[in-house]
């Protein structure tokens, strides 16, 4: 999968299930290219979300919610996600 397609899918899935005021997704895969566990076709994403809905949850609960929504993408295309909720 192409990174731009993955970002579009992630944005759509999150926006469909969480009330989000603003969201930014960055491809940070280049930071991990030399790591031992780096796999071709697996991406590292940084997701910054402005959401009152997520702010009301604990950090663990908000991350669980995001991972549950993105379960299929995490299994197939995402190696790691950095999540920032503002």
Biopython code that builds the backbone (N, CA, C, O; Angstrom):
import numpy as np
from Bio.PDB.StructureBuilder import StructureBuilder

atoms = [
    (1, "UNK", "N", (0.846, -1.192, 0.000)),
    (1, "UNK", "CA", (0.000, 0.000, 0.000)),
    (1, "UNK", "C", (0.885, 1.246, 0.000)),
    (1, "UNK", "O", (1.939, 1.274, 0.635)),
    (2, "UNK", "N", (0.456, 2.241, -0.698)),
    (2, "UNK", "CA", (1.122, 3.544, -0.772)),
    (2, "UNK", "C", (0.818, 4.336, 0.508)),
    (2, "UNK", "O", (-0.291, 4.250, 1.037)),
    (3, "UNK", "N", (1.787, 5.097, 1.005)),
    (3, "UNK", "CA", (1.615, 5.859, 2.255)),
    (3, "UNK", "C", (0.460, 6.855, 2.156)),
    (3, "UNK", "O", (-0.263, 7.051, 3.133)),
    (4, "UNK", "N", (0.274, 7.482, 1.006)),
    (4, "UNK", "CA", (-0.816, 8.454, 0.869)),
    (4, "UNK", "C", (-2.185, 7.785, 0.956)),
    (4, "UNK", "O", (-3.124, 8.345, 1.521)),
    (5, "UNK", "N", (-2.292, 6.585, 0.392)),
    (5, "UNK", "CA", (-3.540, 5.825, 0.501)),
    (5, "UNK", "C", (-3.793, 5.425, 1.955)),
    (5, "UNK", "O", (-4.920, 5.512, 2.442)),
    (6, "UNK", "N", (-2.744, 4.990, 2.638)),
    (6, "UNK", "CA", (-2.877, 4.595, 4.042)),
    (6, "UNK", "C", (-3.321, 5.776, 4.897)),
    (6, "UNK", "O", (-4.215, 5.630, 5.731)),
    (7, "UNK", "N", (-2.718, 6.928, 4.707)),
    (7, "UNK", "CA", (-3.094, 8.126, 5.472)),
    (7, "UNK", "C", (-4.556, 8.483, 5.213)),
    (7, "UNK", "O", (-5.283, 8.822, 6.146)),
    (8, "UNK", "N", (-4.988, 8.411, 3.966)),
    (8, "UNK", "CA", (-6.390, 8.714, 3.628)),
    (8, "UNK", "C", (-7.339, 7.742, 4.330)),
    (8, "UNK", "O", (-8.372, 8.157, 4.854)),
    (9, "UNK", "N", (-7.000, 6.467, 4.345)),
    (9, "UNK", "CA", (-7.835, 5.463, 5.009)),
    (9, "UNK", "C", (-7.889, 5.715, 6.508)),
    (9, "UNK", "O", (-8.963, 5.668, 7.107)),
    (10, "UNK", "N", (-6.741, 5.980, 7.115)),
    (10, "UNK", "CA", (-6.674, 6.239, 8.562)),
    (10, "UNK", "C", (-7.520, 7.455, 8.921)),
    (10, "UNK", "O", (-8.295, 7.410, 9.876)),
    (11, "UNK", "N", (-7.379, 8.535, 8.170)),
    (11, "UNK", "CA", (-8.174, 9.746, 8.434)),
    (11, "UNK", "C", (-9.663, 9.455, 8.345)),
    (11, "UNK", "O", (-10.433, 9.852, 9.220)),
    (12, "UNK", "N", (-10.068, 8.764, 7.290)),
    (12, "UNK", "CA", (-11.486, 8.475, 7.087)),
    (12, "UNK", "C", (-12.039, 7.615, 8.217)),
    (12, "UNK", "O", (-13.109, 7.909, 8.752)),
    (13, "UNK", "N", (-11.330, 6.567, 8.581)),
    (13, "UNK", "CA", (-11.808, 5.672, 9.633)),
    (13, "UNK", "C", (-11.924, 6.389, 10.974)),
    (13, "UNK", "O", (-12.912, 6.221, 11.688)),
    (14, "UNK", "N", (-10.917, 7.186, 11.315)),
    (14, "UNK", "CA", (-10.956, 7.899, 12.595)),
    (14, "UNK", "C", (-12.072, 8.944, 12.608)),
    (14, "UNK", "O", (-12.800, 9.062, 13.594)),
    (15, "UNK", "N", (-12.209, 9.699, 11.524)),
    (15, "UNK", "CA", (-13.251, 10.733, 11.465)),
    (15, "UNK", "C", (-14.655, 10.145, 11.484)),
    (15, "UNK", "O", (-15.593, 10.792, 11.952)),
    (16, "UNK", "N", (-14.808, 8.919, 10.976)),
    (16, "UNK", "CA", (-16.117, 8.277, 10.973)),
    (16, "UNK", "C", (-16.540, 7.785, 12.358)),
    (16, "UNK", "O", (-17.729, 7.585, 12.604)),
    (17, "UNK", "N", (-15.580, 7.588, 13.263)),
    (17, "UNK", "CA", (-15.917, 6.992, 14.553)),
    (17, "UNK", "C", (-15.584, 7.852, 15.771)),
    (17, "UNK", "O", (-15.936, 7.501, 16.897)),
    (18, "UNK", "N", (-14.914, 8.962, 15.548)),
    (18, "UNK", "CA", (-14.558, 9.871, 16.635)),
    (18, "UNK", "C", (-14.861, 11.293, 16.187)),
    (18, "UNK", "O", (-14.601, 11.660, 15.042)),
    (19, "UNK", "N", (-15.414, 12.092, 17.101)),
    (19, "UNK", "CA", (-15.614, 13.511, 16.779)),
    (19, "UNK", "C", (-14.248, 14.209, 16.872)),
    (19, "UNK", "O", (-13.668, 14.326, 17.951)),
    (20, "UNK", "N", (-13.754, 14.665, 15.725)),
    (20, "UNK", "CA", (-12.415, 15.259, 15.629)),
    (20, "UNK", "C", (-12.532, 16.668, 15.078)),
    (20, "UNK", "O", (-13.139, 16.896, 14.032)),
    (21, "UNK", "N", (-11.935, 17.614, 15.805)),
    (21, "UNK", "CA", (-11.919, 19.002, 15.340)),
    (21, "UNK", "C", (-10.819, 19.213, 14.299)),
    (21, "UNK", "O", (-11.001, 19.948, 13.329)),
    (22, "UNK", "N", (-9.669, 18.554, 14.515)),
    (22, "UNK", "CA", (-8.533, 18.723, 13.615)),
    (22, "UNK", "C", (-7.643, 17.487, 13.737)),
    (22, "UNK", "O", (-7.528, 16.900, 14.812)),
    (23, "UNK", "N", (-7.012, 17.095, 12.619)),
    (23, "UNK", "CA", (-6.132, 15.936, 12.644)),
    (23, "UNK", "C", (-5.013, 16.125, 11.639)),
    (23, "UNK", "O", (-5.223, 16.636, 10.539)),
    (24, "UNK", "N", (-3.814, 15.702, 12.037)),
    (24, "UNK", "CA", (-2.660, 15.730, 11.150)),
    (24, "UNK", "C", (-1.963, 14.373, 11.260)),
    (24, "UNK", "O", (-1.728, 13.879, 12.362)),
    (25, "UNK", "N", (-1.637, 13.781, 10.125)),
    (25, "UNK", "CA", (-0.941, 12.500, 10.109)),
    (25, "UNK", "C", (0.347, 12.669, 9.321)),
    (25, "UNK", "O", (0.338, 13.131, 8.180)),
    (26, "UNK", "N", (1.463, 12.286, 9.949)),
    (26, "UNK", "CA", (2.769, 12.394, 9.312)),
    (26, "UNK", "C", (3.392, 11.009, 9.160)),
    (26, "UNK", "O", (3.259, 10.154, 10.036)),
    (27, "UNK", "N", (4.065, 10.804, 8.044)),
    (27, "UNK", "CA", (4.832, 9.576, 7.816)),
    (27, "UNK", "C", (6.212, 9.770, 8.443)),
    (27, "UNK", "O", (6.997, 10.604, 7.992)),
    (28, "UNK", "N", (6.498, 8.995, 9.484)),
    (28, "UNK", "CA", (7.792, 9.074, 10.166)),
    (28, "UNK", "C", (8.645, 7.838, 9.895)),
    (28, "UNK", "O", (9.598, 7.562, 10.623)),
    (29, "UNK", "N", (8.299, 7.098, 8.847)),
    (29, "UNK", "CA", (8.998, 5.850, 8.532)),
    (29, "UNK", "C", (10.493, 6.060, 8.298)),
    (29, "UNK", "O", (11.301, 5.194, 8.631)),
    (30, "UNK", "N", (10.859, 7.196, 7.734)),
    (30, "UNK", "CA", (12.263, 7.471, 7.434)),
    (30, "UNK", "C", (13.133, 7.452, 8.681)),
    (30, "UNK", "O", (14.333, 7.192, 8.584)),
    (31, "UNK", "N", (12.562, 7.720, 9.846)),
    (31, "UNK", "CA", (13.327, 7.721, 11.096)),
    (31, "UNK", "C", (13.707, 6.311, 11.539)),
    (31, "UNK", "O", (14.570, 6.137, 12.401)),
    (32, "UNK", "N", (13.065, 5.311, 10.952)),
    (32, "UNK", "CA", (13.237, 3.938, 11.416)),
    (32, "UNK", "C", (13.855, 3.022, 10.360)),
    (32, "UNK", "O", (13.941, 1.813, 10.575)),
    (33, "UNK", "N", (14.279, 3.562, 9.247)),
    (33, "UNK", "CA", (14.794, 2.751, 8.146)),
    (33, "UNK", "C", (15.959, 1.842, 8.571)),
    (33, "UNK", "O", (16.055, 0.705, 8.110)),
    (34, "UNK", "N", (16.831, 2.336, 9.438)),
    (34, "UNK", "CA", (18.011, 1.563, 9.821)),
    (34, "UNK", "C", (17.763, 0.643, 11.018)),
    (34, "UNK", "O", (18.667, -0.091, 11.419)),
    (35, "UNK", "N", (16.565, 0.664, 11.594)),
    (35, "UNK", "CA", (16.266, -0.181, 12.746)),
    (35, "UNK", "C", (16.183, -1.643, 12.345)),
    (35, "UNK", "O", (15.756, -1.974, 11.238)),
    (36, "UNK", "N", (16.590, -2.500, 13.242)),
    (36, "UNK", "CA", (16.620, -3.939, 12.989)),
    (36, "UNK", "C", (15.237, -4.488, 12.618)),
    (36, "UNK", "O", (15.130, -5.319, 11.716)),
    (37, "UNK", "N", (14.187, -4.039, 13.296)),
    (37, "UNK", "CA", (12.842, -4.556, 13.066)),
    (37, "UNK", "C", (12.086, -3.882, 11.935)),
    (37, "UNK", "O", (10.914, -4.185, 11.712)),
    (38, "UNK", "N", (12.731, -2.979, 11.218)),
    (38, "UNK", "CA", (12.043, -2.273, 10.129)),
    (38, "UNK", "C", (11.662, -3.253, 9.021)),
    (38, "UNK", "O", (12.479, -4.067, 8.590)),
    (39, "UNK", "N", (10.409, -3.164, 8.564)),
    (39, "UNK", "CA", (9.918, -4.046, 7.514)),
    (39, "UNK", "C", (9.429, -3.217, 6.331)),
    (39, "UNK", "O", (8.773, -2.190, 6.505)),
    (40, "UNK", "N", (9.755, -3.677, 5.132)),
    (40, "UNK", "CA", (9.266, -3.021, 3.916)),
    (40, "UNK", "C", (7.748, -3.120, 3.876)),
    (40, "UNK", "O", (7.183, -4.188, 4.110)),
    (41, "UNK", "N", (7.090, -2.002, 3.578)),
    (41, "UNK", "CA", (5.632, -1.992, 3.490)),
    (41, "UNK", "C", (4.928, -1.743, 4.814)),
    (41, "UNK", "O", (3.699, -1.707, 4.866)),
    (42, "UNK", "N", (5.693, -1.571, 5.881)),
    (42, "UNK", "CA", (5.130, -1.243, 7.198)),
    (42, "UNK", "C", (5.573, 0.177, 7.531)),
    (42, "UNK", "O", (6.748, 0.521, 7.407)),
    (43, "UNK", "N", (4.612, 0.995, 7.955)),
    (43, "UNK", "CA", (4.881, 2.417, 8.151)),
    (43, "UNK", "C", (4.834, 2.823, 9.615)),
    (43, "UNK", "O", (4.206, 2.165, 10.444)),
    (44, "UNK", "N", (5.508, 3.911, 9.909)),
    (44, "UNK", "CA", (5.501, 4.537, 11.220)),
    (44, "UNK", "C", (4.759, 5.859, 11.071)),
    (44, "UNK", "O", (5.186, 6.732, 10.315)),
    (45, "UNK", "N", (3.653, 6.008, 11.787)),
    (45, "UNK", "CA", (2.838, 7.209, 11.670)),
    (45, "UNK", "C", (2.833, 8.013, 12.958)),
    (45, "UNK", "O", (2.867, 7.463, 14.059)),
    (46, "UNK", "N", (2.789, 9.320, 12.795)),
    (46, "UNK", "CA", (2.565, 10.232, 13.921)),
    (46, "UNK", "C", (1.212, 10.881, 13.665)),
    (46, "UNK", "O", (1.018, 11.574, 12.666)),
    (47, "UNK", "N", (0.276, 10.643, 14.587)),
    (47, "UNK", "CA", (-1.080, 11.173, 14.453)),
    (47, "UNK", "C", (-1.317, 12.189, 15.559)),
    (47, "UNK", "O", (-1.231, 11.868, 16.744)),
    (48, "UNK", "N", (-1.614, 13.413, 15.158)),
    (48, "UNK", "CA", (-1.957, 14.471, 16.103)),
    (48, "UNK", "C", (-3.442, 14.765, 15.922)),
    (48, "UNK", "O", (-3.892, 15.107, 14.829)),
    (49, "UNK", "N", (-4.194, 14.624, 17.011)),
    (49, "UNK", "CA", (-5.648, 14.774, 16.947)),
    (49, "UNK", "C", (-6.118, 15.791, 17.968)),
    (49, "UNK", "O", (-5.763, 15.722, 19.145)),
    (50, "UNK", "N", (-6.921, 16.737, 17.501)),
    (50, "UNK", "CA", (-7.614, 17.651, 18.409)),
    (50, "UNK", "C", (-9.039, 17.128, 18.526)),
    (50, "UNK", "O", (-9.816, 17.179, 17.572)),
    (51, "UNK", "N", (-9.369, 16.621, 19.719)),
    (51, "UNK", "CA", (-10.681, 16.017, 19.921)),
    (51, "UNK", "C", (-11.081, 16.107, 21.392)),
    (51, "UNK", "O", (-10.412, 15.558, 22.267)),
    (52, "UNK", "N", (-12.179, 16.806, 21.644)),
    (52, "UNK", "CA", (-12.698, 16.872, 23.008)),
    (52, "UNK", "C", (-13.153, 15.497, 23.479)),
    (52, "UNK", "O", (-13.029, 15.162, 24.657)),
    (53, "UNK", "N", (-13.680, 14.705, 22.553)),
    (53, "UNK", "CA", (-14.126, 13.351, 22.892)),
    (53, "UNK", "C", (-12.973, 12.514, 23.450)),
    (53, "UNK", "O", (-13.127, 11.835, 24.465)),
    (54, "UNK", "N", (-11.815, 12.566, 22.780)),
    (54, "UNK", "CA", (-10.663, 11.794, 23.238)),
    (54, "UNK", "C", (-10.021, 12.402, 24.479)),
    (54, "UNK", "O", (-9.475, 11.681, 25.315)),
    (55, "UNK", "N", (-10.083, 13.718, 24.601)),
    (55, "UNK", "CA", (-9.503, 14.390, 25.779)),
    (55, "UNK", "C", (-10.204, 13.977, 27.068)),
    (55, "UNK", "O", (-9.601, 14.001, 28.141)),
    (56, "UNK", "N", (-11.481, 13.596, 26.964)),
    (56, "UNK", "CA", (-12.242, 13.186, 28.142)),
    (56, "UNK", "C", (-11.832, 11.791, 28.631)),
    (56, "UNK", "O", (-12.113, 11.423, 29.771)),
    (57, "UNK", "N", (-11.174, 11.027, 27.771)),
    (57, "UNK", "CA", (-10.725, 9.687, 28.123)),
    (57, "UNK", "C", (-9.303, 9.729, 28.676)),
    (57, "UNK", "O", (-8.567, 10.688, 28.443)),
    (58, "UNK", "N", (-8.925, 8.692, 29.404)),
    (58, "UNK", "CA", (-7.528, 8.588, 29.824)),
    (58, "UNK", "C", (-6.678, 8.343, 28.582)),
    (58, "UNK", "O", (-7.193, 7.959, 27.532)),
    (59, "UNK", "N", (-5.387, 8.566, 28.708)),
    (59, "UNK", "CA", (-4.488, 8.351, 27.572)),
    (59, "UNK", "C", (-4.568, 6.898, 27.101)),
    (59, "UNK", "O", (-4.593, 6.635, 25.899)),
    (60, "UNK", "N", (-4.607, 5.969, 28.032)),
    (60, "UNK", "CA", (-4.690, 4.548, 27.674)),
    (60, "UNK", "C", (-5.988, 4.250, 26.930)),
    (60, "UNK", "O", (-5.972, 3.566, 25.906)),
    (61, "UNK", "N", (-7.109, 4.755, 27.435)),
    (61, "UNK", "CA", (-8.403, 4.499, 26.798)),
    (61, "UNK", "C", (-8.494, 5.138, 25.417)),
    (61, "UNK", "O", (-9.037, 4.533, 24.493)),
    (62, "UNK", "N", (-7.975, 6.340, 25.265)),
    (62, "UNK", "CA", (-8.022, 6.994, 23.948)),
    (62, "UNK", "C", (-7.146, 6.241, 22.946)),
    (62, "UNK", "O", (-7.531, 6.075, 21.789)),
    (63, "UNK", "N", (-5.976, 5.788, 23.382)),
    (63, "UNK", "CA", (-5.107, 5.007, 22.495)),
    (63, "UNK", "C", (-5.745, 3.676, 22.126)),
    (63, "UNK", "O", (-5.660, 3.251, 20.974)),
    (64, "UNK", "N", (-6.383, 3.013, 23.089)),
    (64, "UNK", "CA", (-7.083, 1.751, 22.813)),
    (64, "UNK", "C", (-8.167, 1.954, 21.761)),
    (64, "UNK", "O", (-8.337, 1.138, 20.855)),
    (65, "UNK", "N", (-8.889, 3.047, 21.899)),
    (65, "UNK", "CA", (-9.965, 3.342, 20.951)),
    (65, "UNK", "C", (-9.404, 3.513, 19.538)),
    (65, "UNK", "O", (-9.953, 2.970, 18.579)),
    (66, "UNK", "N", (-8.332, 4.255, 19.416)),
    (66, "UNK", "CA", (-7.706, 4.490, 18.111)),
    (66, "UNK", "C", (-7.175, 3.182, 17.534)),
    (66, "UNK", "O", (-7.384, 2.896, 16.355)),
    (67, "UNK", "N", (-6.495, 2.392, 18.346)),
    (67, "UNK", "CA", (-5.958, 1.116, 17.869)),
    (67, "UNK", "C", (-7.069, 0.151, 17.452)),
    (67, "UNK", "O", (-6.915, -0.600, 16.489)),
    (68, "UNK", "N", (-8.184, 0.176, 18.177)),
    (68, "UNK", "CA", (-9.312, -0.699, 17.818)),
    (68, "UNK", "C", (-9.882, -0.308, 16.452)),
    (68, "UNK", "O", (-10.185, -1.173, 15.630)),
    (69, "UNK", "N", (-10.025, 0.989, 16.217)),
    (69, "UNK", "CA", (-10.538, 1.485, 14.935)),
    (69, "UNK", "C", (-9.593, 1.114, 13.797)),
    (69, "UNK", "O", (-10.035, 0.776, 12.698)),
    (70, "UNK", "N", (-8.292, 1.179, 14.064)),
    (70, "UNK", "CA", (-7.291, 0.939, 13.025)),
    (70, "UNK", "C", (-6.726, -0.489, 13.060)),
    (70, "UNK", "O", (-5.647, -0.742, 12.524)),
    (71, "UNK", "N", (-7.439, -1.398, 13.676)),
    (71, "UNK", "CA", (-6.947, -2.764, 13.874)),
    (71, "UNK", "C", (-6.434, -3.408, 12.587)),
    (71, "UNK", "O", (-5.331, -3.955, 12.568)),
    (72, "UNK", "N", (-7.207, -3.350, 11.535)),
    (72, "UNK", "CA", (-6.817, -4.002, 10.272)),
    (72, "UNK", "C", (-5.565, -3.367, 9.677)),
    (72, "UNK", "O", (-4.684, -4.071, 9.181)),
    (73, "UNK", "N", (-5.485, -2.043, 9.726)),
    (73, "UNK", "CA", (-4.321, -1.336, 9.167)),
    (73, "UNK", "C", (-3.070, -1.633, 9.990)),
    (73, "UNK", "O", (-1.979, -1.773, 9.438)),
    (74, "UNK", "N", (-3.229, -1.727, 11.314)),
    (74, "UNK", "CA", (-2.086, -2.036, 12.173)),
    (74, "UNK", "C", (-1.556, -3.441, 11.852)),
    (74, "UNK", "O", (-0.345, -3.654, 11.796)),
    (75, "UNK", "N", (-2.450, -4.370, 11.648)),
    (75, "UNK", "CA", (-2.034, -5.743, 11.332)),
    (75, "UNK", "C", (-1.307, -5.825, 9.988)),
    (75, "UNK", "O", (-0.379, -6.619, 9.835)),
    (76, "UNK", "N", (-1.719, -5.016, 9.024)),
    (76, "UNK", "CA", (-1.173, -5.152, 7.672)),
    (76, "UNK", "C", (-0.114, -4.125, 7.282)),
    (76, "UNK", "O", (0.860, -4.465, 6.610)),
    (77, "UNK", "N", (-0.299, -2.868, 7.699)),
    (77, "UNK", "CA", (0.519, -1.806, 7.106)),
    (77, "UNK", "C", (1.240, -0.878, 8.091)),
    (77, "UNK", "O", (2.101, -0.100, 7.679)),
    (78, "UNK", "N", (0.908, -0.948, 9.363)),
    (78, "UNK", "CA", (1.480, 0.011, 10.326)),
    (78, "UNK", "C", (2.351, -0.734, 11.324)),
    (78, "UNK", "O", (1.901, -1.671, 11.982)),
    (79, "UNK", "N", (3.604, -0.305, 11.428)),
    (79, "UNK", "CA", (4.510, -0.889, 12.419)),
    (79, "UNK", "C", (4.350, -0.201, 13.766)),
    (79, "UNK", "O", (4.342, -0.854, 14.810)),
    (80, "UNK", "N", (4.225, 1.116, 13.736)),
    (80, "UNK", "CA", (4.031, 1.848, 14.997)),
    (80, "UNK", "C", (3.277, 3.152, 14.752)),
    (80, "UNK", "O", (3.296, 3.726, 13.663)),
    (81, "UNK", "N", (2.611, 3.587, 15.825)),
    (81, "UNK", "CA", (1.859, 4.843, 15.788)),
    (81, "UNK", "C", (2.252, 5.672, 17.004)),
    (81, "UNK", "O", (2.239, 5.193, 18.138)),
    (82, "UNK", "N", (2.596, 6.906, 16.742)),
    (82, "UNK", "CA", (2.790, 7.876, 17.821)),
    (82, "UNK", "C", (1.518, 8.718, 17.842)),
    (82, "UNK", "O", (1.153, 9.321, 16.833)),
    (83, "UNK", "N", (0.844, 8.759, 18.989)),
    (83, "UNK", "CA", (-0.443, 9.452, 19.094)),
    (83, "UNK", "C", (-0.316, 10.636, 20.047)),
    (83, "UNK", "O", (0.104, 10.488, 21.195)),
    (84, "UNK", "N", (-0.684, 11.804, 19.552)),
    (84, "UNK", "CA", (-0.732, 13.011, 20.382)),
    (84, "UNK", "C", (-2.158, 13.544, 20.352)),
    (84, "UNK", "O", (-2.707, 13.799, 19.280)),
    (85, "UNK", "N", (-2.752, 13.710, 21.518)),
    (85, "UNK", "CA", (-4.111, 14.225, 21.606)),
    (85, "UNK", "C", (-4.061, 15.592, 22.264)),
    (85, "UNK", "O", (-3.528, 15.758, 23.362)),
    (86, "UNK", "N", (-4.629, 16.565, 21.568)),
    (86, "UNK", "CA", (-4.605, 17.938, 22.089)),
    (86, "UNK", "C", (-6.009, 18.426, 22.350)),
    (86, "UNK", "O", (-6.197, 19.559, 22.791)),
]
sb = StructureBuilder()
sb.init_structure("model")
sb.init_model(0)
sb.init_chain("A")
sb.init_seg("    ")
for serial, (resi, resn, name, xyz) in enumerate(atoms, 1):
    if name == "N":
        sb.init_residue(resn, " ", resi, " ")
    sb.init_atom(name, np.array(xyz, "f"), 0.0, 1.0, " ", f" {name:<3s}", serial, name[0])
structure = sb.get_structure()
